[in-house]
């Protein structure tokens, strides 16, 4: 449902560059991530990503209710330690064709 999700697969990243005419395409996956201290931090992350799109389509009252329920459920995931989000990032590169 989200266009960026097609880039989850390193082979798909390589295929896009090859399709655009790039040569010697390489994709390296590196692991990055960060801690989330509280459920509100998670919600702020959601608001800055394509994950917010379905929520934005809700009527204002429904969105407020959804946000409250979601934050309540996410808060249950937090214990004494912050949550660590592992985020694999694909670094794709290739040689640009001569114009």
N, CA, C and O atoms as a DFTB+ gen file, in Angstrom:
396 C
 N C O
     1  1       0.800      -1.218       0.000
     2  2       0.000       0.000       0.000
     3  2       0.835       1.271       0.000
     4  3       0.355       2.318      -0.435
     5  1       2.075       1.206       0.478
     6  2       2.938       2.385       0.512
     7  2       4.026       2.230      -0.538
     8  3       4.737       1.225      -0.531
     9  1       4.177       3.185      -1.434
    10  2       5.186       3.060      -2.492
    11  2       6.588       2.774      -1.973
    12  3       7.336       2.031      -2.608
    13  1       6.958       3.350      -0.834
    14  2       8.312       3.143      -0.316
    15  2       8.560       1.689       0.068
    16  3       9.710       1.252       0.106
    17  1       7.499       0.928       0.353
    18  2       7.680      -0.461       0.757
    19  2       8.248      -1.314      -0.357
    20  3       8.780      -2.393      -0.098
    21  1       8.147      -0.849      -1.596
    22  2       8.732      -1.642      -2.679
    23  2      10.255      -1.632      -2.585
    24  3      10.922      -2.406      -3.272
    25  1      10.807      -0.772      -1.748
    26  2      12.252      -0.704      -1.579
    27  2      12.740      -1.546      -0.404
    28  3      13.918      -1.486      -0.050
    29  1      11.854      -2.325       0.203
    30  2      12.247      -3.199       1.317
    31  2      13.203      -4.286       0.875
    32  3      14.055      -4.731       1.644
    33  1      13.059      -4.703      -0.350
    34  2      13.836      -5.819      -0.880
    35  2      15.069      -5.277      -1.608
    36  3      14.934      -4.482      -2.538
    37  1      16.271      -5.698      -1.193
    38  2      17.476      -5.211      -1.877
    39  2      17.466      -5.494      -3.378
    40  3      17.966      -4.692      -4.167
    41  1      16.898      -6.635      -3.771
    42  2      16.836      -6.958      -5.201
    43  2      15.940      -5.971      -5.950
    44  3      16.216      -5.622      -7.097
    45  1      14.868      -5.526      -5.294
    46  2      13.989      -4.538      -5.924
    47  2      14.716      -3.211      -6.090
    48  3      14.535      -2.529      -7.099
    49  1      15.535      -2.837      -5.113
    50  2      16.322      -1.599      -5.225
    51  2      17.274      -1.694      -6.415
    52  3      17.386      -0.764      -7.213
    53  1      17.955      -2.829      -6.519
    54  2      18.892      -3.032      -7.626
    55  2      18.158      -3.005      -8.964
    56  3      18.646      -2.425      -9.934
    57  1      16.996      -3.630      -9.010
    58  2      16.228      -3.672     -10.253
    59  2      15.796      -2.275     -10.693
    60  3      15.803      -1.970     -11.885
    61  1      15.426      -1.438      -9.746
    62  2      15.022      -0.073     -10.105
    63  2      16.180       0.708     -10.724
    64  3      15.995       1.419     -11.712
    65  1      17.363       0.575     -10.149
    66  2      18.519       1.269     -10.726
    67  2      18.869       0.695     -12.102
    68  3      19.166       1.445     -13.032
    69  1      18.835      -0.614     -12.226
    70  2      19.136      -1.238     -13.515
    71  2      18.118      -0.811     -14.562
    72  3      18.469      -0.528     -15.707
    73  1      16.859      -0.769     -14.158
    74  2      15.794      -0.346     -15.076
    75  2      15.996       1.104     -15.528
    76  3      15.620       1.475     -16.640
    77  1      16.592       1.912     -14.655
    78  2      16.863       3.314     -14.996
    79  2      18.127       3.456     -15.845
    80  3      18.496       4.562     -16.240
    81  1      18.790       2.323     -16.124
    82  2      19.949       2.349     -17.006
    83  2      21.293       2.364     -16.302
    84  3      22.326       2.485     -16.960
    85  1      21.308       2.244     -14.987
    86  2      22.577       2.246     -14.268
    87  2      23.287       0.912     -14.434
    88  3      22.652      -0.140     -14.514
    89  1      24.610       0.971     -14.484
    90  2      25.431      -0.235     -14.628
    91  2      26.138      -0.517     -13.299
    92  3      26.181       0.332     -12.408
    93  1      26.682      -1.710     -13.189
    94  2      27.424      -2.145     -11.995
    95  2      26.679      -1.773     -10.709
    96  3      27.243      -1.176      -9.791
    97  1      25.424      -2.136     -10.674
    98  2      24.570      -1.826      -9.527
    99  2      24.953      -2.721      -8.347
   100  3      25.131      -3.930      -8.491
   101  1      25.075      -2.098      -7.192
   102  2      25.353      -2.819      -5.954
   103  2      24.393      -2.316      -4.893
   104  3      24.045      -1.136      -4.867
   105  1      23.971      -3.210      -4.026
   106  2      23.123      -2.831      -2.898
   107  2      23.744      -3.409      -1.636
   108  3      23.994      -4.611      -1.542
   109  1      23.985      -2.544      -0.681
   110  2      24.518      -2.963       0.613
   111  2      23.466      -2.631       1.671
   112  3      22.924      -1.526       1.681
   113  1      23.182      -3.564       2.542
   114  2      22.224      -3.322       3.606
   115  2      22.989      -3.078       4.896
   116  3      23.808      -3.893       5.320
   117  1      22.702      -1.934       5.510
   118  2      23.321      -1.618       6.798
   119  2      22.220      -1.535       7.854
   120  3      21.079      -1.186       7.552
   121  1      22.572      -1.853       9.059
   122  2      21.609      -1.838      10.147
   123  2      21.790      -0.552      10.945
   124  3      22.864      -0.281      11.482
   125  1      20.735       0.222      11.011
   126  2      20.723       1.418      11.851
   127  2      19.508       1.301      12.768
   128  3      18.709       0.374      12.634
   129  1      19.379       2.200      13.657
   130  2      18.224       2.168      14.539
   131  2      18.359       3.201      15.628
   132  3      19.328       3.959      15.675
   133  1      17.381       3.219      16.498
   134  2      17.414       4.159      17.617
   135  2      16.424       3.724      18.682
   136  3      15.555       2.882      18.453
   137  1      16.582       4.318      19.838
   138  2      15.694       4.025      20.950
   139  2      14.474       4.939      20.919
   140  3      14.550       6.104      20.531
   141  1      13.375       4.384      21.331
   142  2      12.157       5.165      21.531
   143  2      11.875       5.116      23.025
   144  3      11.721       4.040      23.604
   145  1      11.810       6.267      23.631
   146  2      11.693       6.355      25.081
   147  2      10.262       6.159      25.589
   148  3      10.060       5.618      26.677
   149  1       9.275       6.594      24.811
   150  2       7.896       6.549      25.301
   151  2       6.942       6.432      24.116
   152  3       7.333       6.661      22.972
   153  1       5.697       6.078      24.395
   154  2       4.731       5.830      23.324
   155  2       4.485       7.081      22.477
   156  3       4.225       6.973      21.279
   157  1       4.563       8.244      23.081
   158  2       4.373       9.475      22.310
   159  2       5.467       9.624      21.255
   160  3       5.209      10.124      20.160
   161  1       6.686       9.194      21.579
   162  2       7.775       9.229      20.591
   163  2       7.425       8.348      19.393
   164  3       7.704       8.706      18.249
   165  1       6.806       7.184      19.664
   166  2       6.382       6.294      18.578
   167  2       5.358       7.004      17.700
   168  3       5.466       6.972      16.474
   169  1       4.373       7.638      18.311
   170  2       3.335       8.311      17.531
   171  2       3.932       9.422      16.680
   172  3       3.522       9.609      15.535
   173  1       4.890      10.157      17.220
   174  2       5.545      11.217      16.439
   175  2       6.278      10.619      15.235
   176  3       6.317      11.224      14.164
   177  1       6.850       9.441      15.414
   178  2       7.497       8.759      14.300
   179  2       6.473       8.383      13.240
   180  3       6.699       8.595      12.048
   181  1       5.342       7.823      13.674
   182  2       4.280       7.440      12.739
   183  2       3.829       8.655      11.929
   184  3       3.606       8.554      10.723
   185  1       3.696       9.791      12.590
   186  2       3.224      11.000      11.903
   187  2       4.188      11.490      10.827
   188  3       3.781      12.226       9.927
   189  1       5.451      11.097      10.904
   190  2       6.445      11.553       9.928
   191  2       6.718      10.521       8.836
   192  3       7.663      10.675       8.062
   193  1       5.906       9.480       8.769
   194  2       6.134       8.426       7.784
   195  2       4.846       8.161       7.001
   196  3       3.786       8.686       7.344
   197  1       4.942       7.349       5.955
   198  2       3.734       6.985       5.208
   199  2       2.714       6.206       6.046
   200  3       1.568       6.041       5.627
   201  1       3.120       5.730       7.220
   202  2       2.173       5.004       8.070
   203  2       0.985       5.868       8.487
   204  3      -0.060       5.339       8.866
   205  1       1.134       7.172       8.420
   206  2       0.070       8.072       8.861
   207  2      -1.042       8.203       7.816
   208  3      -2.137       8.658       8.148
   209  1      -0.789       7.819       6.578
   210  2      -1.761       8.030       5.497
   211  2      -3.153       7.483       5.808
   212  3      -4.130       8.211       5.637
   213  1      -3.286       6.233       6.257
   214  2      -4.645       5.744       6.543
   215  2      -5.306       6.504       7.696
   216  3      -6.525       6.675       7.714
   217  1      -4.512       6.948       8.640
   218  2      -5.052       7.677       9.791
   219  2      -5.562       9.047       9.342
   220  3      -6.589       9.522       9.825
   221  1      -4.845       9.668       8.425
   222  2      -5.245      10.992       7.947
   223  2      -6.572      10.963       7.208
   224  3      -7.241      11.989       7.092
   225  1      -6.955       9.800       6.710
   226  2      -8.219       9.705       5.987
   227  2      -9.422       9.610       6.929
   228  3     -10.565       9.668       6.475
   229  1      -9.181       9.467       8.212
   230  2     -10.273       9.365       9.185
   231  2     -10.875      10.733       9.491
   232  3     -10.203      11.759       9.383
   233  1     -12.132      10.731       9.869
   234  2     -12.769      11.969      10.347
   235  2     -12.048      12.405      11.623
   236  3     -11.499      11.561      12.331
   237  1     -12.037      13.693      11.926
   238  2     -11.285      14.186      13.091
   239  2     -11.582      13.440      14.395
   240  3     -10.656      13.110      15.135
   241  1     -12.855      13.170      14.685
   242  2     -13.185      12.469      15.934
   243  2     -12.643      11.047      15.918
   244  3     -12.122      10.564      16.923
   245  1     -12.765      10.380      14.776
   246  2     -12.274       9.012      14.653
   247  2     -10.749       8.982      14.754
   248  3     -10.180       8.067      15.350
   249  1     -10.093       9.979      14.174
   250  2      -8.633      10.039      14.258
   251  2      -8.184      10.214      15.705
   252  3      -7.255       9.541      16.153
   253  1      -8.834      11.105      16.429
   254  2      -8.490      11.324      17.833
   255  2      -8.670      10.048      18.644
   256  3      -7.824       9.702      19.469
   257  1      -9.779       9.350      18.404
   258  2     -10.051       8.104      19.116
   259  2      -9.016       7.030      18.741
   260  3      -8.521       6.309      19.607
   261  1      -8.700       6.934      17.456
   262  2      -7.715       5.953      17.016
   263  2      -6.360       6.242      17.649
   264  3      -5.705       5.333      18.159
   265  1      -5.941       7.488      17.618
   266  2      -4.640       7.863      18.182
   267  2      -4.567       7.491      19.665
   268  3      -3.553       6.964      20.123
   269  1      -5.623       7.761      20.405
   270  2      -5.642       7.442      21.837
   271  2      -5.540       5.936      22.068
   272  3      -4.767       5.484      22.913
   273  1      -6.329       5.154      21.308
   274  2      -6.285       3.689      21.453
   275  2      -4.921       3.139      21.059
   276  3      -4.379       2.253      21.719
   277  1      -4.381       3.674      19.983
   278  2      -3.082       3.206      19.502
   279  2      -1.995       3.496      20.538
   280  3      -1.192       2.620      20.857
   281  1      -1.971       4.701      21.053
   282  2      -0.950       5.049      22.043
   283  2      -1.099       4.216      23.316
   284  3      -0.107       3.857      23.950
   285  1      -2.318       3.918      23.678
   286  2      -2.543       3.079      24.859
   287  2      -1.948       1.684      24.640
   288  3      -1.291       1.137      25.526
   289  1      -2.180       1.124      23.472
   290  2      -1.641      -0.209      23.166
   291  2      -0.117      -0.186      23.049
   292  3       0.561      -1.094      23.530
   293  1       0.412       0.841      22.418
   294  2       1.866       0.937      22.274
   295  2       2.515       1.120      23.643
   296  3       3.591       0.577      23.890
   297  1       1.887       1.864      24.520
   298  2       2.443       2.092      25.861
   299  2       2.666       0.775      26.594
   300  3       3.576       0.678      27.417
   301  1       1.857      -0.231      26.312
   302  2       2.018      -1.537      26.951
   303  2       3.319      -2.230      26.535
   304  3       3.795      -3.130      27.227
   305  1       3.883      -1.814      25.421
   306  2       5.132      -2.416      24.937
   307  2       6.346      -1.905      25.699
   308  3       7.417      -2.510      25.645
   309  1       6.184      -0.816      26.393
   310  2       7.301      -0.207      27.105
   311  2       7.386      -0.770      28.517
   312  3       6.397      -0.810      29.250
   313  1       8.568      -1.197      28.877
   314  2       8.814      -1.638      30.239
   315  2       9.703      -0.614      30.911
   316  3       9.454       0.589      30.831
   317  1      10.730      -1.090      31.565
   318  2      11.663      -0.182      32.230
   319  2      12.720       0.332      31.266
   320  3      13.381       1.334      31.538
   321  1      12.879      -0.350      30.145
   322  2      13.873       0.047      29.148
   323  2      13.175       0.637      27.923
   324  3      12.047       0.257      27.609
   325  1      13.835       1.558      27.235
   326  2      13.254       2.061      25.989
   327  2      13.234       0.969      24.928
   328  3      13.983      -0.005      25.004
   329  1      12.368       1.147      23.945
   330  2      12.307       0.211      22.819
   331  2      13.396       0.546      21.813
   332  3      13.670       1.717      21.551
   333  1      14.006      -0.468      21.262
   334  2      15.000      -0.288      20.208
   335  2      14.347      -0.650      18.886
   336  3      13.794      -1.740      18.741
   337  1      14.408       0.250      17.931
   338  2      13.905      -0.025      16.587
   339  2      15.083      -0.346      15.678
   340  3      15.943       0.502      15.438
   341  1      15.116      -1.569      15.179
   342  2      16.104      -1.935      14.173
   343  2      15.568      -1.498      12.824
   344  3      14.424      -1.787      12.472
   345  1      16.397      -0.805      12.080
   346  2      15.962      -0.302      10.782
   347  2      17.022      -0.653       9.743
   348  3      18.072      -0.011       9.690
   349  1      16.760      -1.664       8.916
   350  2      17.704      -1.963       7.849
   351  2      17.567      -0.907       6.742
   352  3      16.462      -0.554       6.332
   353  1      18.698      -0.425       6.282
   354  2      18.717       0.587       5.225
   355  2      19.516       0.024       4.053
   356  3      20.645      -0.438       4.220
   357  1      18.922       0.069       2.883
   358  2      19.604      -0.402       1.680
   359  2      20.298       0.774       1.007
   360  3      19.661       1.758       0.630
   361  1      21.596       0.656       0.865
   362  2      22.384       1.671       0.171
   363  2      22.629       1.146      -1.244
   364  3      23.425       0.230      -1.447
   365  1      21.944       1.731      -2.206
   366  2      22.053       1.275      -3.598
   367  2      22.891       2.265      -4.383
   368  3      22.746       3.479      -4.244
   369  1      23.759       1.727      -5.198
   370  2      24.616       2.586      -6.017
   371  2      24.866       1.912      -7.357
   372  3      24.780       0.692      -7.495
   373  1      25.174       2.737      -8.321
   374  2      25.478       2.232      -9.650
   375  2      26.216       3.304     -10.432
   376  3      26.358       4.440      -9.980
   377  1      26.664       2.937     -11.568
   378  2      27.389       3.867     -12.442
   379  2      26.375       4.459     -13.416
   380  3      25.655       3.743     -14.113
   381  1      26.344       5.778     -13.441
   382  2      25.402       6.473     -14.308
   383  2      25.805       6.307     -15.759
   384  3      26.981       6.424     -16.107
   385  1      24.833       6.036     -16.595
   386  2      25.159       5.880     -18.024
   387  2      25.611       7.217     -18.616
   388  3      25.193       8.293     -18.188
   389  1      26.457       7.101     -19.591
   390  2      26.901       8.314     -20.297
   391  2      25.753       8.896     -21.081
   392  3      24.986       8.164     -21.708
   393  1      25.631      10.198     -21.051
   394  2      24.543      10.872     -21.777
   395  2      24.912      11.084     -23.217
   396  3      24.122      11.636     -23.982
